[in-house]
């Protein structure tokens, strides 16, 4: 076993991980619902950044019904955005998790994945 090569591989993996995390920090995805009446912008890390509600979603004749409908649409838009975030995270981090699982001696984490990164 060449310890120098192993250390070099670990440094490359660390650099790739840092780059992927930076890309996730800078990324934004959008989720929508109600035919675009509600739009939610979420960071690549999953934080809700912005919520936009089209005034057409508001029915002034029935405030109670409108409030529940808008709440449901906001929730649906957030779930739509979360799904996109999961896909983006898998795209950016998935290959790194695979590399950790098989490329390094003892690299396969019990139960798979990367510690501290849910889903990896």
C-alpha positions as CSV (number, residue, x, y, z in Angstrom):
1,X,0.0,0.0,0.0
2,X,1.4,3.4,-1.0
3,X,0.6,5.8,1.8
4,X,1.6,8.8,-0.3
5,X,-0.9,7.8,-3.1
6,X,-3.6,7.2,-0.4
7,X,-3.0,10.7,1.1
8,X,-3.1,12.3,-2.3
9,X,-6.4,10.5,-3.1
10,X,-7.8,11.7,0.2
11,X,-6.7,15.3,-0.6
12,X,-8.4,15.1,-4.0
13,X,-11.6,13.8,-2.5
14,X,-11.5,16.6,0.1
15,X,-11.1,19.2,-2.7
16,X,-13.9,17.7,-4.7
17,X,-16.1,17.7,-1.7
18,X,-15.4,21.3,-0.9
19,X,-16.1,22.3,-4.5
20,X,-19.4,20.4,-4.5
21,X,-20.4,22.0,-1.2
22,X,-19.6,25.5,-2.7
23,X,-21.7,24.7,-5.7
24,X,-24.6,23.7,-3.4
25,X,-24.2,26.9,-1.4
26,X,-24.5,29.0,-4.6
27,X,-27.3,27.0,-6.2
28,X,-30.9,27.9,-6.1
29,X,-33.9,25.8,-7.2
30,X,-37.5,26.7,-7.6
31,X,-40.6,24.8,-6.6
32,X,-44.1,25.7,-7.9
33,X,-47.7,24.8,-7.2
34,X,-51.1,25.9,-8.2
35,X,-50.1,26.2,-11.8
36,X,-47.4,28.7,-10.9
37,X,-49.5,30.7,-8.4
38,X,-47.0,29.9,-5.7
39,X,-43.3,29.8,-6.2
40,X,-40.7,28.9,-3.6
41,X,-36.9,29.5,-4.1
42,X,-34.7,27.1,-2.0
43,X,-30.9,27.1,-1.7
44,X,-28.9,24.0,-2.8
45,X,-28.6,23.2,0.9
46,X,-32.4,23.1,1.4
47,X,-33.0,26.5,3.0
48,X,-36.2,28.3,1.9
49,X,-34.9,31.7,0.5
50,X,-38.1,33.2,-0.9
51,X,-41.8,32.6,-1.3
52,X,-43.9,34.4,-4.0
53,X,-47.7,34.2,-4.0
54,X,-49.6,35.5,-7.0
55,X,-52.4,37.8,-6.0
56,X,-54.7,35.7,-8.2
57,X,-54.4,33.0,-5.5
58,X,-56.4,35.2,-3.1
59,X,-60.2,35.0,-3.1
60,X,-61.3,38.0,-1.0
61,X,-64.8,36.6,-0.8
62,X,-63.7,33.6,1.3
63,X,-60.8,34.4,3.5
64,X,-60.8,31.1,5.5
65,X,-60.9,29.0,2.3
66,X,-58.2,31.1,0.7
67,X,-55.9,30.9,3.7
68,X,-56.1,27.1,3.7
69,X,-55.6,26.9,-0.1
70,X,-52.6,29.2,-0.1
71,X,-51.1,27.3,2.9
72,X,-51.5,24.0,0.9
73,X,-50.0,25.5,-2.2
74,X,-47.0,26.9,-0.3
75,X,-46.4,23.5,1.3
76,X,-46.7,21.8,-2.1
77,X,-44.3,24.3,-3.7
78,X,-41.8,23.7,-0.9
79,X,-42.0,19.9,-1.4
80,X,-41.5,20.4,-5.1
81,X,-38.4,22.5,-4.4
82,X,-37.1,19.9,-1.9
83,X,-37.4,17.2,-4.5
84,X,-35.2,19.3,-6.8
85,X,-32.7,20.0,-4.1
86,X,-32.4,16.3,-3.4
87,X,-31.7,15.6,-7.1
88,X,-29.1,18.5,-7.2
89,X,-27.4,17.1,-4.0
90,X,-27.3,13.6,-5.5
91,X,-25.8,15.0,-8.7
92,X,-23.1,17.0,-6.9
93,X,-22.4,14.7,-3.9
94,X,-23.4,11.2,-5.1
95,X,-20.2,10.5,-7.1
96,X,-18.1,11.6,-4.1
97,X,-20.0,9.2,-1.8
98,X,-19.5,6.4,-4.2
99,X,-15.8,7.2,-4.3
100,X,-15.6,7.0,-0.5
101,X,-17.5,3.8,-0.3
102,X,-15.2,1.7,-2.5
103,X,-12.0,3.6,-3.3
104,X,-10.3,3.7,0.0
105,X,-9.4,0.9,2.4
106,X,-12.0,0.7,5.0
107,X,-13.9,3.4,3.2
108,X,-17.3,1.7,3.2
109,X,-19.1,3.3,6.1
110,X,-21.3,1.0,8.1
111,X,-24.7,1.4,6.6
112,X,-23.2,3.3,3.7
113,X,-23.0,7.0,3.2
114,X,-21.0,9.8,4.5
115,X,-21.1,10.8,8.2
116,X,-22.9,14.1,8.7
117,X,-24.5,14.2,5.3
118,X,-27.9,12.7,5.4
119,X,-28.7,10.6,2.4
120,X,-25.1,10.0,1.4
